[in-house]
Amino acid sequence: MPVFLQSKLLRFLQDGLVRRLGGLTEEAVDVRVIAAVNEDPEELVERGILRADLFYRLNVIRINVPSLDEHKEDIPIYVEHFIEKANRRYGKEIKGVSDDVISELG
């Protein structure tokens, strides 16, 4: 998100006020915000890509989700889940994939 938009988001988070497009008045809203980045947020702050004040405002509860490269043992679980989901959606009866396919994914 460009830095100029980050300042608008920060103002919204601090004040809890929004103005509709074309509107003349601001309205109070009560919302929860979930934000995600796919890079180290502290590094983004250091590089000036992410505003420090916005980062600290959003960083109330932090959940780090490791990349799939860091937990390859979960790949068969994901494959099974998505096969079951596709079977239900498309009325198929695919049983699974070969071990060769799993090893190519990992």
All heavy atoms as an XYZ file, in Angstrom:
857
protein
N       0.849     -1.165      0.000
C       0.000      0.000      0.000
C       0.905      1.242      0.000
O       1.808      1.325      0.827
C      -0.882     -0.014      1.251
C      -1.705      1.216      1.439
S      -2.668      1.239      2.970
C      -3.814     -0.063      2.683
N       0.654      2.163     -0.892
C       1.477      3.378     -0.930
C       1.437      4.119      0.414
O       0.442      4.083      1.136
C       0.826      4.218     -2.028
C       0.015      3.270     -2.831
C      -0.378      2.159     -1.915
N       2.523      4.809      0.723
C       2.648      5.493      2.013
C       1.532      6.513      2.214
O       1.008      6.648      3.327
C       4.045      6.144      2.135
C       4.152      6.953      3.406
C       5.129      5.081      2.097
N       1.113      7.224      1.160
C       0.060      8.223      1.337
C      -1.264      7.580      1.764
O      -2.026      8.177      2.514
C      -0.110      9.096      0.084
C      -0.911      8.468     -1.022
C      -2.275      8.674     -1.115
C      -0.291      7.676     -1.981
C      -3.010      8.098     -2.145
C      -1.015      7.108     -3.008
C      -2.390      7.308     -3.086
N      -1.519      6.350      1.311
C      -2.725      5.649      1.757
C      -2.558      5.111      3.176
O      -3.534      5.006      3.925
C      -3.062      4.506      0.802
C      -3.692      4.902     -0.516
C      -3.955      3.657     -1.372
C      -4.978      5.661     -0.308
N      -1.329      4.765      3.546
C      -1.083      4.287      4.903
C      -1.449      5.364      5.919
O      -1.988      5.064      6.981
C       0.378      3.878      5.071
C       0.749      2.648      4.276
C       2.208      2.283      4.439
O       2.798      2.492      5.491
N       2.794      1.729      3.382
N      -1.177      6.630      5.597
C      -1.528      7.708      6.528
C      -3.041      7.824      6.681
O      -3.544      8.078      7.777
C      -0.929      9.038      6.069
O      -1.466      9.424      4.821
N      -3.778      7.595      5.606
C      -5.247      7.635      5.692
C      -5.765      6.470      6.528
O      -6.682      6.630      7.331
C      -5.864      7.601      4.292
C      -5.602      8.855      3.500
C      -6.189      8.747      2.110
C      -5.834      9.943      1.291
N      -6.908     10.905      1.186
N      -5.180      5.291      6.350
C      -5.572      4.133      7.141
C      -5.255      4.369      8.615
O      -6.070      4.073      9.493
C      -4.869      2.873      6.633
C      -5.137      1.587      7.408
C      -6.625      1.254      7.440
C      -4.339      0.431      6.802
N      -4.095      4.927      8.898
C      -3.719      5.217     10.278
C      -4.703      6.205     10.905
O      -5.143      6.012     12.044
C      -2.296      5.777     10.337
C      -1.781      6.119     11.720
C      -1.726      4.888     12.610
C      -0.411      6.764     11.614
N      -5.054      7.235     10.186
C      -6.027      8.219     10.696
C      -7.361      7.541     10.999
O      -7.970      7.775     12.040
C      -6.215      9.353      9.688
C      -7.014     10.499     10.260
C      -7.097     11.729      9.357
N      -5.946     11.939      8.505
C      -5.969     11.860      7.172
N      -7.093     11.554      6.545
N      -4.895     12.076      6.468
N      -7.792      6.658     10.107
C      -9.042      5.920     10.345
C      -8.932      5.064     11.603
O      -9.846      5.031     12.432
C      -9.390      5.041      9.143
C     -10.315      3.919      9.478
C     -11.640      4.164      9.755
C      -9.843      2.622      9.555
C     -12.492      3.125     10.097
C     -10.681      1.580      9.892
C     -12.016      1.831     10.160
N      -7.807      4.349     11.768
C      -7.643      3.486     12.929
C      -7.630      4.287     14.226
O      -8.124      3.832     15.254
C      -6.354      2.669     12.804
C      -6.338      1.628     11.693
C      -4.948      1.027     11.546
C      -7.370      0.544     11.947
N      -7.066      5.480     14.198
C      -7.001      6.308     15.397
C      -8.345      6.948     15.726
O      -8.753      6.978     16.883
C      -5.944      7.402     15.236
C      -4.542      6.842     15.205
C      -3.504      7.877     14.824
O      -3.810      8.881     14.173
N      -2.267      7.626     15.197
N      -9.042      7.441     14.706
C     -10.276      8.185     14.927
C     -11.535      7.338     14.843
O     -12.556      7.676     15.448
C     -10.406      9.328     13.917
C      -9.237     10.300     13.984
O      -8.550     10.334     15.019
O      -9.006     11.002     12.978
N     -11.497      6.276     14.049
C     -12.686      5.454     13.845
C     -13.745      6.143     13.010
O     -14.926      5.825     13.105
N     -13.313      7.093     12.180
C     -14.258      7.848     11.353
C     -13.989      7.593      9.874
O     -12.834      7.526      9.452
C     -14.127      9.349     11.628
C     -14.419      9.808     13.049
C     -14.074     11.286     13.203
C     -15.875      9.556     13.418
N     -15.069      7.471      9.101
C     -14.951      7.322      7.647
C     -15.898      8.302      6.975
O     -16.916      8.706      7.544
C     -15.277      5.880      7.178
C     -14.273      4.901      7.710
C     -16.677      5.474      7.553
N     -15.538      8.662      5.736
C     -16.424      9.495      4.925
C     -16.701      8.731      3.647
O     -15.780      8.291      2.956
C     -15.754     10.828      4.599
C     -16.690     11.721      3.794
C     -16.083     13.058      3.429
N     -15.517     13.708      4.584
C     -14.489     14.541      4.523
N     -13.918     14.818      3.379
N     -14.019     15.104      5.614
N     -17.955      8.528      3.348
C     -18.319      7.816      2.122
C     -17.872      8.602      0.900
O     -17.751      9.823      0.956
C     -19.834      7.622      2.053
C     -20.370      6.729      3.115
C     -21.894      6.670      3.020
N     -22.419      6.022      4.196
C     -23.141      4.911      4.166
N     -23.435      4.350      3.014
N     -23.584      4.383      5.276
N     -17.645      7.890     -0.201
C     -17.293      8.568     -1.443
C     -18.377      9.567     -1.807
O     -19.563      9.230     -1.861
C     -17.128      7.558     -2.580
C     -15.830      6.767     -2.599
C     -15.865      5.723     -3.711
C     -14.643      7.678     -2.757
N     -17.988     10.790     -2.019
C     -18.947     11.825     -2.355
C     -19.686     12.379     -1.149
O     -20.475     13.310     -1.276
N     -19.437     11.809      0.034
C     -20.129     12.271      1.233
C     -19.511     13.530      1.803
O     -18.358     13.870      1.527
N     -20.290     14.227      2.611
C     -19.816     15.469      3.209
C     -19.538     15.324      4.699
O     -18.867     16.167      5.287
C     -20.852     16.576      2.989
C     -21.163     16.897      1.517
C     -22.291     17.913      1.418
C     -19.923     17.403      0.815
N     -20.075     14.277      5.307
C     -19.901     14.104      6.749
C     -19.152     12.812      7.043
O     -19.187     11.866      6.251
C     -21.265     14.062      7.466
O     -22.016     12.966      6.948
C     -22.035     15.352      7.260
N     -18.501     12.804      8.188
C     -17.807     11.600      8.626
C     -18.707     10.826      9.574
O     -19.482     11.415     10.329
C     -16.495     11.969      9.324
C     -15.485     12.560      8.363
C     -14.165     12.860      9.037
O     -14.166     13.162     10.256
O     -13.145     12.787      8.352
N     -18.599      9.493      9.510
C     -19.403      8.623     10.362
C     -18.481      7.746     11.186
O     -17.461      7.270     10.692
C     -20.311      7.737      9.508
C     -21.303      8.499      8.659
C     -22.138      7.563      7.794
O     -22.496      6.466      8.273
O     -22.406      7.930      6.648
N     -18.864      7.507     12.422
C     -18.102      6.621     13.290
C     -18.433      5.173     12.937
O     -19.592      4.831     12.680
C     -18.433      6.895     14.747
N     -17.416      4.333     12.902
C     -17.607      2.906     12.652
C     -16.836      2.122     13.705
O     -15.825      2.575     14.225
C     -17.147      2.494     11.231
C     -18.030      3.108     10.169
C     -15.703      2.857     10.993
N     -17.355      0.936     14.021
C     -16.697      0.052     14.974
C     -16.326     -1.217     14.221
O     -17.193     -2.028     13.907
C     -17.639     -0.259     16.136
C     -16.993     -1.120     17.192
O     -15.745     -1.182     17.247
O     -17.724     -1.749     17.978
N     -15.053     -1.366     13.895
C     -14.601     -2.499     13.092
C     -13.337     -3.092     13.700
O     -12.667     -2.469     14.515
C     -14.316     -2.089     11.629
C     -15.558     -1.580     10.940
C     -13.207     -1.055     11.564
N     -13.019     -4.298     13.277
C     -11.745     -4.936     13.591
C     -10.988     -5.061     12.273
O     -11.582     -5.348     11.234
C     -11.952     -6.334     14.181
C     -12.769     -6.359     15.441
C     -11.934     -5.908     16.625
N     -12.698     -6.030     17.847
C     -13.077     -5.011     18.589
N     -12.772     -3.794     18.234
N     -13.755     -5.202     19.689
N      -9.696     -4.858     12.317
C      -8.883     -4.898     11.107
C      -7.895     -6.047     11.213
O      -7.216     -6.201     12.234
C      -8.121     -3.570     10.903
C      -7.179     -3.657      9.719
C      -9.103     -2.425     10.724
N      -7.847     -6.849     10.173
C      -6.848     -7.904     10.058
C      -5.967     -7.528      8.877
O      -6.459     -7.311      7.773
C      -7.499     -9.282      9.827
C      -8.381     -9.658     11.013
C      -6.430    -10.332      9.576
C      -9.190    -10.918     10.805
N      -4.674     -7.442      9.136
C      -3.731     -7.049      8.086
C      -2.682     -8.136      7.921
O      -2.371     -8.858      8.871
C      -3.069     -5.725      8.457
N      -2.147     -8.252      6.726
C      -1.132     -9.272      6.461
C      -0.065     -8.706      5.538
O      -0.342     -7.860      4.691
C      -1.772    -10.496      5.824
N       1.154     -9.177      5.746
C       2.265     -8.870      4.848
C       2.992    -10.167      4.559
O       2.961    -11.096      5.361
C       3.239     -7.830      5.442
C       2.588     -6.476      5.593
C       3.803     -8.293      6.762
N       3.622    -10.236      3.401
C       4.354    -11.450      3.064
C       5.862    -11.254      3.187
O       6.640    -12.036      2.667
C       3.977    -11.957      1.667
C       4.259    -10.936      0.593
O       4.728     -9.846      0.874
N       3.964    -11.292     -0.641
N       6.249    -10.192      3.883
C       7.651     -9.930      4.182
C       7.755     -9.569      5.663
O       6.743     -9.312      6.315
C       8.184     -8.763      3.337
C       8.228     -9.041      1.850
C       8.808     -7.871      1.084
O       9.907     -7.415      1.462
O       8.156     -7.414      0.143
N       8.964     -9.506      6.178
C       9.188     -9.131      7.564
C       8.771     -7.674      7.760
O       9.358     -6.774      7.159
C      10.659     -9.322      7.920
C      10.984     -8.938      9.337
O      10.069     -8.949     10.188
O      12.158     -8.636      9.607
N       7.755     -7.406      8.592
C       7.261     -6.029      8.720
C       8.300     -5.061      9.302
O       8.341     -3.901      8.900
C       6.045     -6.149      9.633
C       6.120     -7.486     10.241
C       6.944     -8.347      9.359
N       9.142     -5.536     10.215
C      10.177     -4.654     10.755
C      11.146     -4.199      9.652
O      11.578     -3.050      9.625
C      10.960     -5.338     11.885
C      10.208     -5.397     13.199
C       9.406     -6.676     13.369
O       9.329     -7.476     12.402
O       8.839     -6.872     14.455
N      11.455     -5.118      8.745
C      12.328     -4.775      7.627
C      11.643     -3.768      6.705
O      12.274     -2.843      6.193
C      12.710     -6.033      6.844
C      13.690     -5.778      5.729
C      14.050     -7.049      4.974
O      14.334     -8.069      5.624
O      14.036     -7.000      3.728
N      10.338     -3.928      6.492
C       9.597     -2.970      5.662
C       9.616     -1.580      6.289
O       9.714     -0.576      5.585
C       8.154     -3.452      5.468
C       7.967     -4.737      4.669
C       6.509     -5.160      4.676
C       8.472     -4.585      3.255
N       9.524     -1.529      7.619
C       9.602     -0.246      8.315
C      10.982      0.367      8.115
O      11.111      1.553      7.797
C       9.277     -0.411      9.826
C       9.607      0.863     10.592
C       7.816     -0.786     10.019
N      12.030     -0.431      8.278
C      13.397      0.063      8.101
C      13.629      0.599      6.693
O      14.333      1.594      6.507
C      14.406     -1.047      8.389
C      14.548     -1.398      9.846
C      15.472     -2.587     10.075
O      16.223     -2.962      9.139
O      15.436     -3.141     11.187
N      13.023     -0.060      5.693
C      13.199      0.364      4.297
C      12.277      1.524      3.919
O      12.332      2.022      2.800
C      12.965     -0.823      3.368
C      14.049     -1.863      3.514
C      13.907     -3.114      2.663
N      12.959     -3.125      1.593
C      12.239     -4.190      1.235
N      12.382     -5.338      1.876
N      11.399     -4.129      0.232
N      11.391      1.935      4.828
C      10.500      3.055      4.548
C       9.292      2.689      3.711
O       8.587      3.567      3.220
N       9.028      1.400      3.565
C       7.883      0.944      2.768
C       6.620      0.915      3.634
O       5.519      1.151      3.146
C       8.178     -0.444      2.171
C       9.343     -0.334      1.186
C       6.945     -1.032      1.502
C       9.865     -1.658      0.684
N       6.787      0.649      4.914
C       5.671      0.589      5.860
C       5.921      1.630      6.945
O       6.999      1.670      7.535
C       5.571     -0.809      6.477
C       4.522     -1.038      7.556
C       3.114     -0.805      7.010
C       4.637     -2.454      8.123
N       4.921      2.465      7.191
C       5.049      3.481      8.239
C       5.164      2.815      9.604
O       4.392      1.913      9.924
C       3.832      4.391      8.240
C       3.743      5.317      7.059
C       2.471      6.124      7.119
N       2.340      6.819      8.393
C       2.138      8.117      8.515
N       2.042      8.864      7.433
N       2.013      8.666      9.702
N       6.110      3.266     10.398
C       6.334      2.686     11.723
C       5.110      2.859     12.613
O       4.701      1.927     13.310
C       7.560      3.318     12.372
N       4.484      4.046     12.588
C       3.323      4.274     13.448
C       2.147      3.385     13.059
O       1.429      2.876     13.917
C       2.914      5.742     13.480
C       2.807      6.385     12.103
O       3.083      5.709     11.082
O       2.459      7.582     12.044
N       1.983      3.125     11.761
C       0.925      2.220     11.320
C       1.241      0.792     11.732
O       0.366      0.065     12.222
C       0.737      2.303      9.799
C      -0.299      1.355      9.198
C      -1.683      1.608      9.785
C      -0.317      1.491      7.694
N       2.500      0.379     11.561
C       2.891     -0.966     11.964
C       2.601     -1.193     13.445
O       2.008     -2.202     13.819
C       4.369     -1.209     11.667
C       4.908     -2.452     12.320
C       4.438     -3.705     11.951
C       5.864     -2.369     13.309
C       4.927     -4.858     12.550
C       6.363     -3.515     13.920
C       5.890     -4.756     13.538
N       2.992     -0.272     14.293
C       2.784     -0.464     15.729
C       1.307     -0.406     16.101
O       0.871     -1.063     17.037
C       3.619      0.536     16.529
C       5.085      0.234     16.378
C       5.941      1.113     15.726
C       5.626     -0.965     16.838
C       7.284      0.811     15.550
C       6.964     -1.284     16.664
C       7.783     -0.377     16.025
O       9.098     -0.694     15.850
N       0.523      0.341     15.352
C      -0.931      0.383     15.587
C      -1.576     -0.950     15.209
O      -2.465     -1.439     15.882
C      -1.534      1.521     14.772
C      -3.032      1.613     14.786
C      -3.585      1.980     16.118
N      -3.260      3.339     16.467
C      -3.888      4.021     17.388
N      -4.896      3.476     18.035
N      -3.529      5.243     17.682
N      -1.108     -1.567     14.114
C      -1.683     -2.835     13.650
C      -1.130     -4.044     14.394
O      -1.760     -5.088     14.442
C      -1.405     -3.018     12.146
C      -2.136     -2.074     11.207
C      -1.595     -2.239      9.792
C      -3.626     -2.307     11.250
N       0.045     -3.924     14.977
C       0.748     -5.062     15.553
C       0.294     -5.360     16.982
O       1.108     -5.543     17.875
C       2.261     -4.797     15.511
C       3.073     -6.038     15.746
O       2.669     -7.122     15.365
N       4.220     -5.888     16.376
N      -1.003     -5.441     17.194
C      -1.547     -5.718     18.525
C      -1.444     -7.206     18.837
O      -0.918     -7.595     19.874
C      -3.016     -5.246     18.617
C      -3.614     -5.596     19.961
C      -3.086     -3.748     18.362
N      -1.950     -8.024     17.950
C      -1.828     -9.479     18.064
C      -1.159     -9.950     16.786
O      -1.659     -9.696     15.693
C      -3.195    -10.169     18.231
C      -3.864     -9.717     19.515
C      -3.036    -11.680     18.203
C      -5.263    -10.239     19.701
N      -0.037    -10.624     16.946
C       0.732    -11.024     15.770
C       0.744    -12.541     15.658
O       1.020    -13.245     16.629
C       2.156    -10.509     15.908
C       2.990    -10.742     14.695
C       4.288     -9.998     14.872
N       5.138    -10.173     13.724
C       6.216     -9.460     13.519
N       6.573     -8.539     14.385
N       6.957     -9.670     12.455
N       0.448    -13.016     14.474
C       0.498    -14.448     14.184
C       1.454    -14.637     13.025
O       1.211    -14.131     11.926
C      -0.900    -14.993     13.820
C      -1.875    -14.761     14.955
C      -0.813    -16.473     13.453
C      -3.318    -15.078     14.622
N       2.544    -15.330     13.274
C       3.499    -15.624     12.211
C       3.166    -16.990     11.623
O       3.143    -17.984     12.339
C       4.924    -15.629     12.757
C       5.395    -14.251     13.144
O       5.136    -13.290     12.430
N       6.066    -14.147     14.264
N       2.909    -17.024     10.345
C       2.608    -18.271      9.649
C       3.813    -18.602      8.780
O       4.124    -17.866      7.839
C       1.340    -18.135      8.776
C       1.049    -19.429      8.058
C       0.155    -17.705      9.630
N       4.509    -19.680      9.098
C       5.697    -20.020      8.306
C       5.303    -20.441      6.890
O       4.197    -20.927      6.661
C       6.319    -21.183      9.075
C       5.206    -21.775      9.857
C       4.255    -20.653     10.161
N       6.221    -20.244      5.972
C       5.952    -20.655      4.597
C       5.917    -22.184      4.522
O       6.436    -22.880      5.398
C       7.033    -20.120      3.653
O       8.238    -20.813      3.874
N       5.307    -22.687      3.488
C       5.202    -24.131      3.310
C       6.584    -24.768      3.173
O       6.772    -25.932      3.521
C       4.330    -24.441      2.088
C       3.734    -25.822      1.980
C       3.026    -26.239      3.260
C       2.791    -25.907      0.812
N       7.555    -24.012      2.697
C       8.933    -24.518      2.629
C       9.460    -24.910      4.005
O      10.314    -25.775      4.123
C       9.877    -23.465      2.044
C       9.843    -23.440      0.530
O       9.329    -24.407     -0.057
O      10.323    -22.456     -0.052
N       8.962    -24.266      5.042
C       9.443    -24.513      6.398
C       8.729    -25.671      7.089
O       9.146    -26.072      8.174
C       9.307    -23.243      7.236
C      10.161    -22.101      6.736
C       9.963    -20.833      7.521
O       9.766    -20.920      8.752
O       9.993    -19.751      6.911
N       7.650    -26.154      6.509
C       6.954    -27.313      7.104
C       6.375    -28.194      6.000
O       5.176    -28.393      5.864
C       5.881    -26.872      8.118
C       4.861    -25.919      7.583
N       3.586    -26.303      7.296
C       4.922    -24.601      7.301
C       2.907    -25.268      6.851
N       3.692    -24.230      6.847
N       7.289    -28.777      5.234
C       6.917    -29.610      4.086
C       6.162    -30.871      4.481
O       5.444    -31.444      3.666
C       8.164    -29.971      3.285
C       8.786    -28.770      2.620
C      10.008    -29.127      1.828
C      10.578    -27.872      1.193
N      11.691    -28.122      0.332
N       6.299    -31.273      5.734
C       5.584    -32.470      6.188
C       4.061    -32.274      6.156
O       3.302    -33.241      6.202
C       6.035    -32.864      7.601
C       5.665    -31.895      8.701
C       6.636    -30.714      8.857
O       7.596    -30.587      8.085
O       6.386    -29.908      9.770
N       3.600    -31.032      6.029
C       2.165    -30.758      5.960
C       1.598    -30.876      4.550
O       0.381    -30.855      4.365
C       1.868    -29.355      6.497
C       2.101    -29.227      7.990
O       2.258    -30.270      8.660
O       2.117    -28.089      8.495
N       2.448    -30.987      3.553
C       1.977    -31.026      2.166
C       0.965    -32.145      1.930
O      -0.092    -31.894      1.333
C       3.164    -31.092      1.177
C       3.913    -29.764      1.203
C       2.694    -31.435     -0.239
C       5.180    -29.732      0.375
N       1.204    -33.395      2.381
C       0.192    -34.434      2.162
C      -1.161    -34.103      2.794
O      -2.210    -34.417      2.219
C       0.806    -35.672      2.821
C       2.276    -35.422      2.818
C       2.427    -33.941      2.988
N      -1.152    -33.424      3.919
C      -2.409    -33.033      4.573
C      -3.166    -32.037      3.702
O      -4.376    -32.153      3.504
C      -2.126    -32.442      5.968
C      -1.471    -33.495      6.857
C      -3.396    -31.901      6.603
C      -0.865    -32.944      8.126
N      -2.441    -31.044      3.162
C      -3.076    -30.069      2.283
C      -3.600    -30.726      1.010
O      -4.707    -30.418      0.549
C      -2.097    -28.948      1.913
C      -1.848    -27.966      3.026
C      -0.582    -27.798      3.556
C      -2.878    -27.198      3.538
C      -0.344    -26.896      4.572
C      -2.659    -26.290      4.551
C      -1.388    -26.139      5.067
O      -1.165    -25.247      6.070
N      -2.816    -31.624      0.432
C      -3.242    -32.313     -0.792
C      -4.537    -33.076     -0.532
O      -5.497    -32.987     -1.302
C      -2.136    -33.261     -1.308
C      -2.657    -34.181     -2.393
C      -0.937    -32.457     -1.806
N      -4.589    -33.806      0.576
C      -5.803    -34.568      0.924
C      -6.994    -33.636      1.103
O      -8.089    -33.899      0.597
C      -5.548    -35.355      2.209
C      -6.722    -36.216      2.625
C      -6.414    -36.994      3.902
O      -5.251    -37.389      4.099
O      -7.357    -37.190      4.693
N      -6.786    -32.534      1.787
C      -7.874    -31.569      2.014
C      -8.436    -31.043      0.690
O      -9.651    -31.011      0.485
C      -7.373    -30.400      2.871
C      -8.304    -29.229      2.878
N      -9.452    -29.209      3.628
C      -8.263    -28.050      2.202
C     -10.078    -28.064      3.419
N      -9.378    -27.351      2.561
N      -7.544    -30.615     -0.207
C      -8.009    -30.025     -1.462
C      -8.602    -31.063     -2.406
O      -9.517    -30.751     -3.181
C      -6.899    -29.212     -2.115
C      -6.622    -27.935     -1.373
C      -5.413    -27.739     -0.737
C      -7.588    -26.940     -1.283
C      -5.163    -26.571     -0.024
C      -7.354    -25.770     -0.584
C      -6.136    -25.583      0.052
N      -8.145    -32.299     -2.336
C      -8.774    -33.363     -3.133
C     -10.197    -33.599     -2.633
O     -11.135    -33.693     -3.435
C      -7.938    -34.658     -3.090
C      -6.674    -34.488     -3.933
C      -8.754    -35.852     -3.590
C      -5.704    -35.652     -3.835
N     -10.380    -33.679     -1.308
C     -11.728    -33.869     -0.754
C     -12.647    -32.709     -1.132
O     -13.809    -32.919     -1.494
C     -11.652    -34.013      0.764
C     -11.054    -35.325      1.224
C     -10.859    -35.382      2.739
O     -11.346    -34.473      3.456
O     -10.208    -36.337      3.198
N     -12.118    -31.502     -1.059
C     -12.916    -30.321     -1.408
C     -13.322    -30.354     -2.889
O     -14.481    -30.084     -3.233
C     -12.098    -29.067     -1.103
C     -12.859    -27.786     -1.245
C     -12.012    -26.615     -0.785
C     -12.779    -25.326     -0.936
N     -12.012    -24.181     -0.426
N     -12.371    -30.696     -3.760
C     -12.672    -30.776     -5.195
C     -13.649    -31.902     -5.483
O     -14.546    -31.757     -6.338
C     -11.381    -30.963     -5.988
N     -13.507    -33.029     -4.788
C     -14.444    -34.142     -4.981
C     -15.868    -33.714     -4.654
O     -16.806    -34.034     -5.394
C     -14.044    -35.342     -4.116
C     -12.897    -36.141     -4.693
O     -12.586    -36.033     -5.882
N     -12.256    -36.939     -3.863
N     -16.040    -33.005     -3.551
C     -17.394    -32.542     -3.185
C     -17.929    -31.545     -4.200
O     -19.081    -31.623     -4.617
C     -17.374    -31.895     -1.791
C     -17.302    -32.883     -0.655
C     -17.571    -32.219      0.692
N     -16.704    -31.088      0.980
C     -15.499    -31.170      1.541
N     -15.011    -32.350      1.873
N     -14.797    -30.079      1.769
N     -17.083    -30.620     -4.617
C     -17.528    -29.560     -5.521
C     -17.880    -30.103     -6.903
O     -18.870    -29.691     -7.519
C     -16.463    -28.485     -5.652
C     -16.859    -27.398     -6.660
C     -15.845    -26.313     -6.761
N     -15.955    -25.457     -5.592
C     -15.110    -24.480     -5.313
N     -14.082    -24.254     -6.090
N     -15.274    -23.730     -4.257
N     -17.068    -31.040     -7.410
C     -17.238    -31.496     -8.790
C     -17.818    -32.897     -8.903
O     -17.912    -33.437    -10.000
C     -15.894    -31.425     -9.526
C     -15.344    -30.012     -9.557
C     -14.198    -29.677     -8.850
C     -15.991    -29.009    -10.271
C     -13.692    -28.387     -8.853
C     -15.504    -27.704    -10.276
C     -14.362    -27.407     -9.572
O     -13.871    -26.130     -9.576
N     -18.229    -33.475     -7.772
C     -18.843    -34.796     -7.801
C     -17.895    -35.896     -8.267
O     -18.319    -36.826     -8.943
N     -16.646    -35.798     -7.918
C     -15.646    -36.787     -8.324
C     -15.328    -37.711     -7.160
O     -15.774    -37.502     -6.037
C     -14.354    -36.097     -8.788
C     -14.551    -35.161     -9.952
C     -14.872    -35.912    -11.204
C     -15.015    -34.965    -12.380
N     -15.345    -35.651    -13.592
N     -14.545    -38.753     -7.427
C     -14.120    -39.684     -6.387
C     -12.629    -39.962     -6.493
O     -12.189    -41.107     -6.493
C     -14.921    -40.989     -6.499
C     -16.388    -40.805     -6.177
C     -17.164    -42.109     -6.194
O     -16.552    -43.183     -6.011
O     -18.376    -42.046     -6.407
N     -11.856    -38.905     -6.574
C     -10.405    -39.052     -6.644
C      -9.924    -39.495     -5.271
O     -10.275    -38.914     -4.249
C      -9.744    -37.725     -7.068
C     -10.231    -37.337     -8.464
C      -8.226    -37.828     -7.005
C      -9.867    -35.941     -8.879
N      -9.117    -40.542     -5.243
C      -8.667    -41.132     -3.973
C      -7.413    -40.462     -3.432
O      -7.181    -40.436     -2.239
C      -8.388    -42.633     -4.150
C      -9.581    -43.411     -4.644
C     -10.639    -43.490     -3.568
C     -11.776    -44.381     -4.049
N     -13.064    -43.929     -3.618
N      -6.574    -39.936     -4.303
C      -5.328    -39.322     -3.847
C      -4.363    -39.183     -5.004
O      -4.741    -39.333     -6.162
N      -3.129    -38.903     -4.658
C      -2.078    -38.781     -5.661
C      -0.929    -39.704     -5.265
O      -0.818    -40.116     -4.116
C      -1.578    -37.324     -5.795
C      -2.681    -36.409     -6.281
C      -1.016    -36.813     -4.486
N      -0.077    -39.994     -6.211
C       1.030    -40.915     -5.948
C       2.086    -40.252     -5.061
O       2.149    -39.026     -4.938
C       1.663    -41.367     -7.257
O       2.364    -40.285     -7.838
N       2.913    -41.087     -4.466
C       4.007    -40.589     -3.651
C       4.977    -39.750     -4.467
O       5.596    -38.810     -3.943
C       4.750    -41.754     -2.974
C       3.909    -42.441     -1.920
O       2.958    -41.795     -1.410
O       4.205    -43.602     -1.597
N       5.108    -40.064     -5.760
C       5.975    -39.284     -6.637
C       5.481    -37.842     -6.744
O       6.289    -36.901     -6.739
C       6.048    -39.894     -8.043
C       6.775    -41.232     -8.057
O       7.563    -41.481     -7.122
O       6.555    -42.015     -8.999
N       4.174    -37.671     -6.831
C       3.599    -36.332     -6.916
C       3.868    -35.573     -5.615
O       4.270    -34.403     -5.623
C       2.074    -36.382     -7.203
C       1.453    -35.020     -7.073
C       1.837    -36.955     -8.601
N       3.654    -36.239     -4.483
C       3.904    -35.605     -3.188
C       5.364    -35.175     -3.073
O       5.658    -34.060     -2.632
C       3.533    -36.551     -2.027
C       2.026    -36.870     -2.027
C       3.956    -35.971     -0.686
C       1.141    -35.691     -1.735
N       6.288    -36.031     -3.487
C       7.706    -35.665     -3.384
C       8.054    -34.532     -4.334
O       8.920    -33.700     -4.027
C       8.604    -36.866     -3.597
O       8.380    -37.470     -4.835
N       7.387    -34.428     -5.492
C       7.623    -33.296     -6.400
C       7.119    -31.989     -5.786
O       7.712    -30.942     -5.997
C       6.917    -33.537     -7.747
C       7.621    -34.491     -8.657
C       8.968    -33.969     -9.127
O       9.092    -32.780     -9.448
O       9.915    -34.779     -9.153
N       6.024    -32.072     -5.035
C       5.496    -30.871     -4.389
C       6.389    -30.396     -3.247
O       6.399    -29.218     -2.912
C       4.078    -31.128     -3.864
C       3.006    -31.348     -4.927
C       1.694    -31.765     -4.270
C       2.805    -30.092     -5.748
N       7.079    -31.334     -2.612
C       7.901    -30.981     -1.449
C       9.289    -30.743     -1.853
O      10.136    -30.178     -1.281
